[in-house]
Amino acid sequence: MKRNATAVWKGSVKEGNGQLTTQSTTLNNTQYSFKSRFEEGVGTNPEELIAAAHAGCFTMQLSAYLSEEGFQIENIESKCVIDLIDGAIVTSHITISAKIKDITDEVFQQHVTKAEKNCPISKLLNAAISTDATLIA
């Protein structure tokens, strides 16, 4: 499987802007700029997209592990925060809230740790990855 995205940038880094388009066109000439990345401008930025990718990938991986064990998943919500310091992504922290039938917190946490280490985006990132998971009764 191969996926792709295209970035087009015009102008200098501070005054210029760009557009991002994904193969699926979910992003279609989506604006990004210096302001949307480092200040409070309109548009997306690479770190936000990595956070979305990591949250989505992790959540699907966790769902796969839980499903393999036969657990019924009502809901899993994951929020990923990417920390960019001195030009490097240094951490990716995922906060998870899940409602799953007939699972103990111990078993749930084991699956969270397994997904944290094994989702493809976790394997891609050269950053400290952490999770904080809550099982809702």
C-alpha atoms as one frame of an Amber mdcrd trajectory, in Angstrom:
protein
   0.000   0.000   0.000   1.262   3.446  -0.902  -0.385   6.775  -0.098   0.629
  10.268  -1.143   0.132  13.938  -0.494   1.381  17.009  -2.314   2.574  20.313
  -0.889   2.887  23.488  -2.958   4.583  26.554  -1.430   4.829  30.053  -2.878
   6.967  32.845  -1.495   9.291  33.202   1.462   8.833  31.150   4.600   7.302
  34.017   6.633   5.276  35.840   3.996   4.478  32.934   1.703   1.842  30.264
   1.938   1.069  26.853   0.642  -1.576  24.296  -0.083  -1.702  20.633   0.852
  -3.631  18.023  -1.135  -3.982  14.372  -0.190  -4.513  11.463  -2.533  -8.070
  11.016  -1.219  -8.683  14.781  -1.600  -9.833  14.973   2.023  -7.302  17.781
   2.055  -7.754  19.609  -1.226  -5.610  22.722  -1.618  -5.836  23.133   2.164
  -4.050  26.293   3.273  -0.975  26.284   5.478   1.464  29.053   6.307   4.046
  30.303   8.779   1.194  31.849  10.794  -0.851  28.632  10.901   2.239  26.739
  11.993   3.938  29.053  14.478   1.301  31.640  15.376  -2.503  31.688  15.186
  -3.246  31.814  11.477  -6.007  30.139   9.501  -5.128  26.776   8.017  -3.393
  23.605   9.060   0.245  22.742   9.743   2.476  19.674   9.606   2.423  19.100
  13.372  -1.385  19.166  13.503  -1.495  16.649  10.669   1.001  14.379  12.448
  -1.126  14.601  15.610  -4.204  13.603  13.603  -2.324  10.752  11.936  -0.952
   9.463  15.236  -4.332   9.666  17.018  -6.078   7.913  14.129  -3.455   5.217
  13.679  -3.170   4.487  17.409  -6.954   4.287  17.830  -7.329   1.857  14.933
  -4.457  -0.281  16.257  -5.988  -0.374  19.746  -9.353  -1.297  18.232  -7.718
  -4.128  16.287  -6.060  -5.579  19.397  -9.265  -5.348  21.436 -11.350  -6.859
  18.629  -8.902  -9.762  18.250  -9.555 -10.568  21.918 -13.320 -10.446  21.366
 -14.046  -7.260  23.307 -17.047  -5.166  22.278 -15.957  -1.581  21.712 -18.583
   1.068  22.287 -16.255   4.061  21.874 -12.571   4.977  21.840 -11.597   8.655
  21.752  -7.935   9.602  21.426  -6.373  13.071  21.463  -2.759  13.448  20.398
  -0.569  16.408  21.355   2.653  16.896  19.401   5.412  18.951  21.021   7.728
  20.823  18.636  10.831  22.201  20.363  13.810  23.799  18.609  12.761  22.467
  15.222  12.198  18.868  16.303   9.128  16.893  17.293  10.216  15.638  20.690
   7.040  14.142  22.133   3.725  12.724  21.055   1.276  12.197  23.917  -2.049
  10.449  23.396  -4.899  10.751  25.879  -7.464   7.993  25.502 -10.959   7.610
  26.848 -12.734   4.354  26.044 -15.923   2.497  26.798 -15.477  -1.237  26.264
 -17.711  -4.029  27.581 -16.388  -6.604  30.044 -12.746  -5.532  30.182 -10.637
  -4.871  33.254  -8.498  -1.761  33.473  -5.374  -3.945  33.671  -6.160  -5.721
  30.384  -7.149  -2.413  28.759  -3.854  -0.769  29.791  -1.907  -3.731  28.370
  -3.579  -3.239  24.996  -2.979   0.537  25.141   0.743  -0.047  25.720   0.877
  -2.586  22.898  -0.856  -0.152  20.488   1.396   2.716  21.632   4.464   0.721
  20.616   3.123  -0.921  17.471   0.949   1.455  15.483   2.786   2.370  12.258
   2.918   6.101  13.074   4.478   5.354  16.488   7.112   3.311  14.692   7.739
   6.219  12.309   8.199   8.942  14.907  11.601   9.567  16.447  10.078  11.070
  19.580   9.112  10.121  23.107   5.652   8.594  22.846   3.377   8.355  25.872
  -0.241   7.601  26.652  -2.741   8.284  29.414  -5.765   6.011  29.146  -9.053
   5.995  31.028 -11.548   3.187  30.829 -15.118   4.410  31.302 -17.411   2.040
  33.167
